[in-house]
């Protein structure tokens, strides 16, 4: 049976906890090649990104290499896409060339579920459409677990362009699985409809003193056609800054999936503040993706 990694909702809580613990093992041993470099030796993965990426693409590449695998970086602008090749034909070509798994990002909301039944090798959703970003979700869970030693009962505020954030989408899925509470904050036009008891809308300044973590999100201008954004006004109303940090619990943490727009959703001094775990998240991204790559290969019969 092929083991895809498409959504956190595909896994029961016990499996996700096992994956978090495995990611923690890789976090502790990622610089010990004698312990891990053999695990995916001679495997080949393809990074297929139809949208720009820095952290996700690079961390998957580093994750593969630390496990002893090789990786091929597919660049649409320098490929047969320019000649009219479809996404399906591109993935089938890579499959035929002998890659062991495909790490895939695309703007289309439904392309993963459409393509997955026709592929004979594992597919990793590296952020397809606007609904989910499950590998980011796993690294966020790892970061929270490292900080608090648990996930159940944690309260997380998510502030920004939630409606267009696949990061928020995966976090909301995780909330239901682990019994977390998510508070959605930001301009009303950028918040989705809420249908789950683990998710509710809230005023940012009101909820901030009560939460364990706050996930700041950038405004995804590339997904808006006519959004009139005043960066200074937005930062005053919804930005993470020193004034808001002072209202947080002392052990609460600041998260951001990146890329961040300094002075808009987060001020310069908050990016590397003592309560920030933003760069820790990035480091955890390698460990989490090592666990995912191992899973999709060792899960195959």
N, C-alpha and C positions, 0 to 999 in steps of 0.2 A: 504493500500500500504506500502510495506517495504521500510524503509528509510536507504539506504546504504551511506557510506562516502568513496568513492573510488577515486575521483579526484576533484580538484578545478574546473575543466572544466564542471562539472555536475551542477554547480550553477551559476545563473545570478549574476551580480554585487550587486544588491540590497540584495539578500540572504546572500552573503558573508559579506557585510557590517553589516547586522543584526547579523551575527555570531560573527564578530569582536567586536561589541558593547556588545553582551552577554558575550563574553570572558572577556572583560574589566570589566563587572559587577562582574564576578567570581574572577578576579584579585583583585578587591577591597574588596571582601567579602569572600575570601577563608578561612580566619581565623575566620569567624563568623558563626559557625555551626547552630545557631538558624535561620539563614536566608536561608541556602542552604541544610542542611543535610537531609531534608525530600524529596528533589526533586526526588531522585531515590532510595528511601528506599525500601528494599526487592528485588531489582533487582540484578542479578548476571551476570557478564561478564567473558569471558575467554580470557586471554592473550595467544595467540598461536604464538610463535616466533620460526621459524625454523632457524633464523640467530641470532647471538649475538646482544644484545642491553642493554644499561644501561639507558640512558635518556628517550627514548621513552617508554620502558616497565615500568620503575618505575613511570614515570609521569602519564601514563594511570592508573596505580594501585592507586596512590595517588589521582588522579582526581575522580576515582570511589568511593573511601572511603570517600572523602570529601562531596560527594553528597549522602552519605548514602547507597551506593551499596556495594556488596561484589565482590571479584574478585578471579578467579581461575587461577593460573599460570601453564600453560602446558609446560613441559620440554621434548622435543623429546628424549633426551638421556635416560630418565627414563620412557619411555612410550612404548606402543605397536608398535611404529614405528620400534623399534628394532626387532620386530617379523614380520615385513613386512607390517604393516598396511599402507594404502595409506592416503594421505592428505585428500582426499574426505571423506573417512570412518572415519577419526579422527574428522573432523568438523561435520559430520552427527551424530556421537556418542555424541559429546558435545551438539548438538542441541537436541537430544533425551533425554539427561540427564536434560535438562531444563534451560540452560543458556539463557539469554535474548539478548546477542549480543557477537560477536566474534571480537577481535582485532588481526589482522593477519599480520605477516611478513614472507616473503619467498624469496628465491633467483630467482625463476622463473619469467621471465618478463610478462608472460601472464596468470599465474595461477588464479589471482583474477577474471578476466573476464570469465575464463572457469568455475570456481566454483560458482560464484555469482548466476546464474540462478537456481541452484539446491538447494539453501539454503532458508529456510523459516524464517530466522531471520536476523537481520541487521549485515552487515559485514563492518568493518573499515579497510581500507588499512593503515597499520602502516609501510609501506615501502616494497612493493613487487616488485621484479625485480630492474631494474636500471632507470625506467622512472619517477616515482613520489613518493613523500612522503607528501601527502596532509595535514596531521596534523602538520608537520613541516612547511609547507607552510603557514598554518593559523597562527601559532605562530610568524613566521617571519613578516607577514603582521600586526599582532597585535603590534609587537615591533616597526615597522616603523610608524604605525598610532599613537602610543603613543608619539613617538619622534617628528613627524612633523605635526600631526593633519590632515594629508591627505595622499593619495596614488597616486593620479593622478599627472603625471609629475615628479615623483621622478626618480632619476638616480642611478642605483645600479651597481657597478662592482662586478663580480663574478670571483674569481681567483683560479685556481687549476685544479683538475681532473674533469672538467665539464662533459666530455663525460660519465663518470660512476656515476655521482651524481644525485640521485633522488631528492635531495634537490634543486639543480639547475633546475631540470625539473619542479618542482612545482612552483618555482619562475618565470620561463619563462611563464608558463601558467597564473599566476597571472598578469604578466606584460601586457599581451594582454587584460585581463579583465578590468584592472584598468588604462590602459594608462601609464604605467611606461616604462622606458627605461633601458634595461639590456645590459651591456658590458661584453663580455666573454674574459677572460685573462688567459694566462698560456701557456704551451708548445703546439705547434700546433697539435701534435699527440694526445693531451688530450682534444681537443676542438671538439664539434660536428659540423655538417653542419648547417648553419643558413638559415632558410626559412621564418622567421617572421620579419616584419618591426620593431617590438618592441625589437628585439635582434640583436646585431651586435658584431663582434670581434673587439678587440682594444688592443693596447699596454698598459700594466699595468701602467707604470710610466707616460705615456702621459695622460691617462684618469683620473688618481687618483685625481688630483686637482679639477676636475669638478663634481665629484659624491657626492651624499648625504650619501651613505652607501657603504661599501665594505664587501662582503661576502667571507671569506676565506674558502677554502676547502682543506681537506687533500688528499694526493695521496692514492687511494684505492688499496694498494698493493695486497690485497686478490683477486682483480679482474684482476690482471695482471700476466702473466706467466713468462715473461722474461724482465721486466722493469729494466733497469740499472739506479738507482737513486743515485746521489751523494748529500746527504742532505745539505752539506755546499754550494755547487754550486747552488742547487735549491733555497735555502733561499736567496742567493745573487741576483738571477735573478727574483724570484717571491714571496719571503717571505714578510710578513707584519712586519716591524721593525721600530725603532725610526726614521730612515732617511725618510722612506716613510710616516710615520705618520705626520711628519712636513710639507709634501707637501699637505696634505688633508685640506679641508675647516674646519674651527674651529668648526662648528656644525655638521660635518659629523661623522658617527659612524662606528665602526668596529663590524662585526658579524662573527659568526662561529657556525655551528650546532653541533660540537663535534662528536667524540672525536678529540682533537687537538694534533698534534705532535709538541711540543715546539722545537724551533730551526730549524724547517723545513719550514712549511708554515706560522708560526707565532712565534715571539720571546717571551721569558718569560715576558718581561716588557710590552708587548702589550696585553697580556691576560686580565689583570685587570687594564689597562690604563683608564684614565678618559673618553676617547672617546670610550672605549669598552663597548658593551652591551651583551657580551657573556653569563654571568651568569644571566643577566636579561632575555635573551631568554629562558634559562632553566626554570626560574620561570614562565615565560609566557606560557611555555609548559603545565604546569598543568592547568592553566586557560583556554587555548585554547582547551585542551582535555576534560575539564569539559563541555564546550559548545558543543563539538561534541557528547559526550555520551548522554547529554540531548536531543540533536537533533534527534539522531537515535531512541530513545525510544518514545519521544513525537510526532515524525513524523509518527508513526505507527497508522493505523486505526483499 
